[in-house]
Amino acid sequence: MPIERKVKYSKLQYEARARVAKALSHPSRLLILDAIEGGEKCVCELTDLVGADQSTVSKHLAILKQAGIITDRKEGPKTFYRPRICCLKGLWDCIENVLRENLKTQQAALRG
C-alpha cells in the first residue's frame, strides 16, 4: 500500500528553495550578508572584511545576486551591494534557534 505524500509546494518550488539555500551555504557569503544588512558596501570593503581577494568576493556576490538575495547599484567605478529582501533577520534567528537546540542536545548527551 503506497504512502500518501502531502507536500505544500511543487517540485519546482522546492528546487528554487534549494538554489537559495545553496547560495547561503558558504560562511563567507553569510558574513557578507551580515555586513550589508547594516548598510550597503562596495567590493573593496567586503574584501577586507572577508579576508579574500577581490575576485573571490566578487564570485560570492555573483552567487548571492543570481539567487535574488542581494542587489547592487553602480556609483562611478564602484558597485555597492545591499540585501534585496528585508527578512534576513528572521533567517538568522531561525538558524540561531537550531544551533541552540543542537547545543542543548549535545550537552544532554554528555551528561546522560
C-alpha positions as CSV (number, residue, x, y, z in Angstrom):
1,M,0.0,0.0,0.0
2,P,1.7,3.3,-1.1
3,I,2.1,6.0,1.5
4,E,0.2,9.2,0.5
5,R,2.6,12.1,0.5
6,K,1.3,15.6,1.2
7,V,3.5,18.4,0.2
8,K,2.7,22.1,0.3
9,Y,4.6,23.1,-2.9
10,S,5.6,21.8,-6.3
11,K,8.9,20.1,-7.0
12,L,10.0,23.2,-8.9
13,Q,9.3,25.4,-5.9
14,Y,11.4,23.1,-3.7
15,E,14.2,23.2,-6.3
16,A,14.0,27.1,-6.3
17,R,14.3,27.0,-2.5
18,A,17.3,24.7,-2.7
19,R,19.0,27.2,-5.0
20,V,18.6,29.9,-2.5
21,A,19.7,27.7,0.4
22,K,22.7,26.7,-1.7
23,A,23.6,30.3,-2.2
24,L,23.6,30.7,1.6
25,S,25.7,27.6,2.2
26,H,29.1,29.3,2.4
27,P,30.5,31.1,5.6
28,S,31.9,34.0,3.6
29,R,28.5,34.6,1.9
30,L,26.8,34.6,5.3
31,L,29.5,37.1,6.5
32,I,28.8,39.3,3.5
33,L,25.1,39.2,4.1
34,D,25.6,40.1,7.8
35,A,27.8,43.0,6.8
36,I,25.5,44.5,4.2
37,E,22.5,44.3,6.5
38,G,24.0,47.3,8.3
39,G,24.2,49.3,5.1
40,E,25.4,48.8,1.5
41,K,29.1,48.0,1.0
42,C,31.4,48.1,-2.0
43,V,33.5,45.1,-3.0
44,C,36.7,46.7,-1.6
45,E,35.1,47.0,1.9
46,L,33.8,43.4,1.7
47,T,37.2,42.1,0.5
48,D,38.9,43.4,3.7
49,L,36.1,42.0,5.9
50,V,36.1,38.5,4.3
51,G,39.9,38.4,4.1
52,A,39.8,37.1,0.5
53,D,40.9,38.6,-2.8
54,Q,38.5,40.7,-4.9
55,S,37.8,38.0,-7.5
56,T,36.7,35.6,-4.7
57,V,34.5,38.1,-3.1
58,S,33.0,39.1,-6.5
59,K,32.2,35.4,-7.1
60,H,30.4,35.2,-3.8
61,L,28.5,38.3,-4.6
62,A,27.5,37.0,-8.0
63,I,26.1,33.8,-6.4
64,L,24.1,35.8,-3.9
65,K,22.8,38.2,-6.7
66,Q,21.9,35.3,-9.0
67,A,19.9,33.7,-6.2
68,G,18.0,37.0,-5.8
69,I,19.3,37.6,-2.3
70,I,21.2,40.8,-2.9
71,T,21.1,43.7,-5.4
72,D,23.6,46.3,-6.5
73,R,24.0,49.8,-7.7
74,K,26.8,51.5,-9.6
75,E,28.3,54.7,-8.5
76,G,31.2,55.7,-10.7
77,P,33.7,52.9,-10.8
78,K,32.3,51.3,-7.6
79,T,29.5,48.8,-7.2
80,F,27.6,48.8,-3.9
81,Y,25.7,45.8,-2.6
82,R,22.7,45.6,-0.3
83,P,20.1,43.0,0.6
84,R,17.3,42.7,-1.9
85,I,15.0,41.4,0.9
86,C,14.4,42.5,4.4
87,C,13.7,39.2,6.0
88,L,17.3,38.1,6.7
89,K,16.9,38.8,10.5
90,G,14.2,36.1,10.7
91,L,16.6,33.7,8.9
92,W,19.4,34.4,11.3
93,D,17.0,34.0,14.3
94,C,15.9,30.6,12.9
95,I,19.5,29.4,12.4
96,E,20.5,30.5,15.9
97,N,17.5,28.6,17.3
98,V,18.6,25.5,15.5
99,L,22.2,25.9,16.9
100,R,20.9,26.4,20.4
101,E,18.8,23.3,20.2
102,N,21.7,21.3,18.8
103,L,23.9,22.5,21.7
104,K,21.3,21.5,24.3
105,T,21.1,18.0,22.7
106,Q,24.9,17.7,22.8
107,Q,25.1,18.8,26.4
108,A,22.3,16.4,27.4
109,A,24.1,13.6,25.7
110,L,27.3,14.4,27.5
111,R,25.5,14.4,30.9
112,G,23.5,11.3,30.0
